[in-house]
Amino acid sequence: MDGHATNTPAATAHRNLHRLYLLRNFEITAIGAGIIVAMVFFDLALPLAPLLIILGLITLLNLFTFTRLHSGRQVSDRDIFIQTLLDVAGLTGVFICTGGAANPFVWFYLLPLMIAATILPRTHTWVMAVITVICYSSLFIVNIPPGFGHTQHQGGFQMHVFGMWLGFVMSAGFVAVIIVGMAHSLRERDRKLAEAREQALRNERLVALGTLATGAAHELGTPLGTMAILTSELAQEYADPAYGALQKRLGILRSQIERCKQTLSGLSTSAGVGRAESGHRMAVKAYLEQVISEWRRQRPETALETIFGNDPPACEIIAEHTLTQALVNILNNAAEASPQQVALQATWTLQELLLEITDRGPGLNSDIHGQLGKIPVTTKGEGLGIGLYLAHATIQRLGGSIEITQREQGGTRLHITLPLLCSEDRQ
């Protein structure tokens, strides 16, 4: 199961019911041990038959809970609430048979109330509070006082002191283990929900950018076509060798227009059905060489230092057009920040590709460092902006990650991880 699946409300309720099951095991053990201690060490005459019946019913409830946990059915807050009410009924039966409100362990009523206050809705908590108060109050009227042996006063007082001490120890352990665990589950669920909301917001921004890009591709198609026609006409009109310098400049202009048209065509394809079918398997080294070759055509003046790992495994990567654009865009940003030299180091294992891209530019402003990749930030002077935002989205969509750090010697370092397909993935 992935992280989101294990932090749904149903999964959280399942974990809370499991904790309730473990707590009830402790309760059964404590009741059994309490009966033995009271009868053997404090010489108390307890109604053994009713106590054993109540203990057996609580044990049957826990066996039902164990079956419920392993049945595969979803658990709801209502299930936990009903089982907690049954626990209150079992405790009330035990207290009626062991002295009622004078029982030093009557504080056990706080446990189901604490559980309800921690994990259940407010209505359930108020109902639980009213029921526990009614049950506690009834113990002053309905109870079976335990009979004492020859040490009535001394034994009863020692039992009360011992019970108060043991109650404190058990309360501390309960709060430290059970309540903290339940609270952690709730915080983890809230964190996952916050991440999901942030991802939804990021997806909305990406959809907006995609819509804008598609509209721009449509709007710019006509003027680019007009410019291509005009440059062709000018080339024909000034075909005389005397206009050699003009012909050279027109050639550069035509190539740039063609590059713009190819980019717009790629935007239209990425926004349409072709995007899902654009990926294909490709050897990692061959793919990286292809990315570098495409980048060199755009930045022939920038030196690129490439370092590949020694004896890497023979793995393949899903070569998507959007991924290629993202990597080329990151290299372009690094080249803008550091026109003299950019370094690319690539190593890969059987599971993932590790890319490290470094530049020697001025580095990042600390004010925007935490926003990069989360919201579009245009800072051309530092070479990072909307391109990195889109690169973040593309790499995360493919199951990878990207991290940006500052270099001690100046500049930035990008760590990129991408999943790979190795020999065992083909089986």
C-alpha positions in Angstrom: 0.0 0.0 0.0 1.2 3.5 -0.7 1.4 6.3 1.7 -1.9 7.8 0.8 -3.8 4.5 1.1 -2.4 3.8 4.6 -3.5 7.2 5.9 -7.2 7.2 4.8 -9.8 7.6 7.5 -10.7 3.9 7.2 -7.1 2.9 7.6 -6.7 5.2 10.6 -9.8 3.7 12.2 -8.5 0.2 11.6 -5.2 1.0 13.4 -7.2 2.6 16.3 -9.3 -0.5 16.7 -6.2 -2.6 16.7 -4.8 -0.4 19.6 -8.2 -0.8 21.4 -7.8 -4.6 20.9 -4.3 -4.5 22.5 -5.6 -2.3 25.3 -8.4 -4.8 26.0 -5.9 -7.6 26.2 -4.1 -5.6 28.9 -7.5 -5.0 30.6 -8.3 -8.7 30.7 -4.9 -9.5 32.2 -5.2 -6.7 34.8 -8.7 -7.9 35.9 -7.6 -11.5 36.2 -4.4 -10.5 38.1 -6.5 -8.1 40.3 -8.9 -10.9 41.3 -6.0 -13.2 42.2 -4.1 -10.5 44.2 -7.3 -9.4 46.1 -8.2 -13.0 47.1 -4.7 -14.3 47.8 -2.7 -11.4 49.2 -5.5 -9.3 50.7 -7.8 -12.1 51.9 -10.9 -10.6 50.2 -14.0 -12.7 49.6 -15.1 -11.8 46.0 -18.1 -13.1 44.1 -15.9 -15.3 41.8 -18.7 -16.7 39.6 -20.0 -13.3 38.3 -16.5 -12.0 37.9 -15.5 -14.9 35.8 -18.6 -14.6 33.6 -17.9 -10.9 33.0 -14.3 -11.6 32.3 -15.3 -14.3 29.8 -17.7 -11.9 28.0 -14.9 -9.3 27.7 -12.6 -12.0 26.3 -15.3 -13.0 23.8 -15.6 -9.3 22.7 -11.9 -9.2 22.1 -12.0 -12.4 20.1 -14.7 -10.8 18.0 -12.5 -7.7 17.6 -9.6 -9.9 16.5 -11.8 -11.5 13.8 -13.1 -8.1 12.8 -9.6 -6.8 12.3 -8.7 -9.7 10.0 -11.9 -9.8 8.1 -10.8 -7.3 5.5 -13.9 -5.1 6.1 -13.5 -1.4 6.6 -13.6 -0.1 10.2 -15.5 3.1 11.1 -15.6 5.4 14.1 -19.0 3.9 14.9 -17.5 0.5 15.3 -14.9 1.9 17.8 -17.6 3.8 19.7 -19.8 0.7 20.1 -16.9 -1.4 21.3 -15.8 1.3 23.7 -19.4 1.3 25.2 -19.2 -2.4 25.7 -15.9 -1.9 27.5 -17.6 0.6 29.8 -20.4 -2.0 30.5 -17.8 -4.7 31.3 -15.9 -2.3 33.7 -19.2 -1.4 35.4 -20.0 -5.1 36.0 -16.5 -5.7 37.5 -16.8 -2.7 39.8 -20.3 -3.7 41.0 -18.8 -7.0 42.1 -15.7 -5.5 43.8 -16.9 -2.7 46.0 -18.5 -0.2 43.6 -17.2 3.4 43.9 -14.8 2.4 46.7 -12.8 0.3 44.3 -9.4 2.1 43.8 -9.4 1.2 40.1 -12.6 3.1 39.3 -10.4 5.6 37.4 -10.5 3.0 34.6 -13.6 4.9 33.4 -11.3 7.6 32.2 -9.7 5.3 29.6 -12.7 5.0 27.2 -13.4 8.7 27.7 -9.8 9.6 26.8 -10.0 7.3 23.7 -13.3 8.9 22.6 -11.9 12.4 23.1 -8.8 11.6 21.1 -10.2 9.7 18.0 -14.0 10.0 17.9 -16.2 12.9 16.9 -17.4 15.4 19.5 -20.9 13.9 19.7 -19.6 10.5 20.6 -17.3 12.0 23.2 -20.2 13.8 24.9 -22.3 10.6 24.9 -19.4 8.7 26.3 -18.9 11.3 29.1 -22.6 11.1 30.1 -22.6 7.3 30.1 -19.4 7.0 32.2 -20.7 9.6 34.7 -24.0 7.6 35.0 -22.2 4.3 35.4 -19.8 5.8 38.0 -22.7 7.3 39.9 -24.7 4.1 39.9 -21.8 2.4 41.8 -22.8 4.3 44.9 -26.1 2.6 44.9 -25.6 -0.8 43.3 -22.5 -2.7 44.5 -21.3 -5.8 46.2 -18.8 -4.9 48.9 -16.0 -7.5 49.2 -15.9 -9.5 52.4 -12.7 -9.3 54.4 -10.9 -12.0 56.3 -9.1 -11.5 59.7 -7.2 -8.4 58.5 -10.2 -6.3 57.4 -9.1 -2.8 58.2 -5.4 -3.2 57.5 -5.9 -5.2 54.4 -8.5 -2.9 52.9 -6.3 0.2 53.5 -3.3 -1.5 52.0 -5.3 -2.6 49.0 -6.5 1.0 48.5 -3.0 2.5 48.7 -1.6 -0.2 46.4 -4.5 0.4 43.9 -3.8 4.1 43.8 -0.1 3.6 43.1 -0.8 1.0 40.5 -3.4 3.2 38.9 -0.9 6.1 38.6 1.6 3.7 36.9 -0.9 2.4 34.5 -2.3 5.8 33.7 1.2 7.1 32.8 1.9 4.0 30.6 -1.5 4.4 28.9 -1.0 8.0 28.1 2.6 7.4 26.9 1.8 4.5 24.6 -1.9 4.4 23.6 -2.9 8.0 23.5 0.4 9.2 22.0 0.1 6.5 19.3 -3.4 7.5 18.4 -2.5 11.2 18.3 0.4 10.4 16.1 -1.9 8.6 13.6 -4.1 11.6 13.5 -1.2 14.0 12.9 0.1 11.7 10.2 -3.3 11.6 8.5 -3.4 15.4 8.7 0.0 15.7 7.2 -1.0 13.4 4.3 -4.1 15.4 3.7 -2.1 18.6 3.7 0.3 17.1 1.1 -2.7 16.0 -1.0 -4.1 19.5 -0.9 -0.8 20.9 -1.9 -0.5 18.4 -4.7 -4.0 19.3 -5.9 -3.1 23.0 -5.9 0.1 22.2 -7.8 -2.0 20.2 -10.3 -4.4 23.1 -10.8 -1.5 25.4 -11.5 -0.1 22.9 -14.0 -3.4 22.6 -15.7 -3.6 26.4 -16.0 -0.1 26.5 -17.4 -0.9 23.7 -19.9 -4.0 25.6 -21.0 -2.0 28.8 -21.4 0.7 26.9 -23.3 -1.8 25.4 -25.7 -3.4 28.8 -26.3 0.0 30.3 -26.9 0.9 27.6 -29.3 -2.3 28.3 -31.2 -1.9 32.0 -31.2 1.8 32.0 -32.2 1.4 29.5 -35.0 0.1 32.1 -37.5 2.8 34.8 -36.9 5.5 32.3 -37.1 4.2 31.0 -40.4 4.1 34.5 -41.7 7.7 35.1 -40.6 8.8 31.9 -42.3 7.2 32.9 -45.5 8.7 36.4 -45.4 12.2 35.0 -44.7 11.9 32.6 -47.6 10.8 35.5 -49.9 13.7 37.7 -48.7 16.2 34.8 -49.3 14.9 34.5 -52.9 14.8 38.2 -53.4 18.4 38.7 -52.2 19.9 35.5 -53.7 22.7 37.4 -55.3 26.1 36.4 -53.9 26.7 40.0 -53.0 24.2 39.6 -50.2 26.1 36.7 -48.6 26.1 38.3 -45.1 22.3 38.9 -45.3 21.8 35.3 -46.5 23.7 34.0 -43.5 21.6 36.0 -41.1 18.4 35.0 -42.9 19.5 31.3 -42.5 19.9 31.9 -38.7 16.5 33.5 -38.5 14.9 30.6 -40.4 16.5 28.0 -38.1 15.3 29.9 -35.1 11.8 30.1 -36.5 11.8 26.4 -37.2 13.0 25.7 -33.7 10.0 27.8 -32.3 7.6 25.9 -34.5 9.0 22.6 -33.3 8.6 23.7 -29.7 5.0 24.8 -30.3 4.3 21.5 -32.0 5.7 19.7 -28.9 3.5 21.8 -26.6 0.4 20.9 -28.6 1.3 17.2 -28.6 2.1 17.1 -24.9 -1.3 18.7 -24.1 -3.1 16.1 -26.2 -3.5 12.3 -26.5 0.0 11.8 -27.8 1.5 12.5 -24.3 0.5 9.1 -22.9 2.2 7.3 -25.7 5.3 9.5 -26.0 7.4 7.4 -23.6 9.5 4.4 -24.7 12.2 2.2 -23.1 15.7 3.3 -23.8 19.2 2.4 -22.3 20.1 4.9 -19.6 23.5 5.9 -21.1 22.0 6.3 -24.6 19.2 8.4 -23.2 21.5 10.7 -21.3 23.7 11.1 -24.4 20.6 12.1 -26.4 19.6 14.7 -23.8 23.1 16.1 -23.7 23.2 16.2 -27.6 19.9 18.0 -27.7 21.1 20.5 -25.1 24.4 21.1 -26.9 22.5 22.2 -30.0 20.9 24.9 -28.0 24.0 25.9 -25.9 27.1 25.2 -28.0 29.1 27.9 -26.3 28.8 26.4 -22.7 31.3 23.8 -21.7 29.6 20.7 -20.1 31.6 18.3 -17.9 30.0 14.9 -17.9 30.9 12.1 -15.5 29.3 8.7 -15.7 29.6 6.1 -13.0 32.1 3.2 -13.4 30.7 -0.1 -14.6 27.0 0.9 -14.2 24.3 -1.9 -14.6 22.5 -2.4 -17.9 19.2 -0.6 -17.1 16.6 1.2 -19.1 14.5 4.4 -18.5 11.2 5.5 -19.8 12.3 8.2 -22.3 9.5 10.7 -22.3 9.5 13.9 -24.3 8.4 15.9 -21.2 11.3 14.4 -19.2 13.8 15.3 -21.9 12.4 18.9 -21.9 12.7 19.1 -18.1 16.3 17.9 -18.1 17.3 20.2 -21.0 15.5 23.1 -19.2 17.4 22.4 -16.0 20.7 22.4 -18.0 19.7 25.6 -19.7 19.0 27.3 -16.3 22.4 26.1 -15.1 24.1 27.5 -18.2 22.4 30.8 -17.8 23.7 31.0 -14.2 27.1 29.7 -15.2 27.9 30.3 -18.9 31.5 29.1 -18.6 30.9 25.6 -17.3 28.2 23.2 -16.1 28.8 19.8 -14.6 26.6 16.7 -15.0 27.4 13.6 -13.0 25.3 10.5 -13.5 25.3 7.2 -11.6 22.7 4.5 -11.4 21.8 1.4 -9.6 19.3 -1.4 -10.3 16.6 0.8 -8.9 17.2 4.4 -9.7 19.2 7.0 -11.7 21.0 9.6 -9.7 21.8 12.9 -11.5 23.8 15.8 -10.0 23.8 19.0 -12.0 26.1 21.8 -10.7 26.8 25.3 -11.8 29.2 28.0 -10.6 26.8 30.9 -10.7 25.9 33.4 -8.0 23.7 31.0 -6.1 20.1 31.4 -4.9 18.4 34.1 -2.9 17.4 32.6 0.4 14.0 34.3 0.2 13.0 32.2 -2.8 14.9 29.0 -2.2 12.0 27.4 -0.4 9.5 28.4 -3.1 11.4 26.9 -6.1 9.5 23.9 -7.5 6.4 24.7 -5.5 5.2 27.8 -7.2 6.3 29.5 -10.5 9.1 31.9 -9.6 10.8 33.9 -12.4 14.3 35.0 -11.5 16.2 35.1 -14.8 19.2 36.6 -13.1 19.6 33.4 -11.2 18.5 31.1 -14.0 15.7 29.4 -12.1 12.0 30.0 -12.5 8.9 28.5 -14.1 11.1 25.9 -15.9 12.2 24.4 -12.6 8.5 24.4 -11.4 7.5 22.3 -14.5 10.6 20.1 -14.1 9.6 19.4 -10.5 6.1 18.3 -11.6 7.4 16.1 -14.5 10.0 14.3 -12.4 7.6 13.7 -9.5 4.9 12.5 -12.0 7.4 9.9 -13.2 8.1 8.7 -9.6 11.4 10.7 -9.0 12.4 13.5 -6.9 14.5 16.7 -7.2 16.4 18.6 -4.5 18.3 21.9 -4.7 21.2 22.8 -2.4 23.8 25.6 -2.3 27.4 24.8 -3.1 30.0 25.9 -0.6 32.2 27.1 -3.5 29.3 29.1 -5.0 26.5 28.2 -7.3 23.8 25.5 -6.9 23.6 21.8 -7.0 20.5 19.8 -8.2 20.1 16.2 -7.1 17.6 14.3 -9.3 16.5 10.7 -8.8 14.5 8.8 -11.4 13.2 5.2 -11.3 14.7 2.7 -13.7 13.7 -0.6 -15.4 16.3 -3.3 -15.0 16.5 -6.9 -15.9 14.2 -8.1 -13.1 11.5 -5.6 -14.2 11.1 -7.2 -17.6 10.0 -10.6 -16.2 
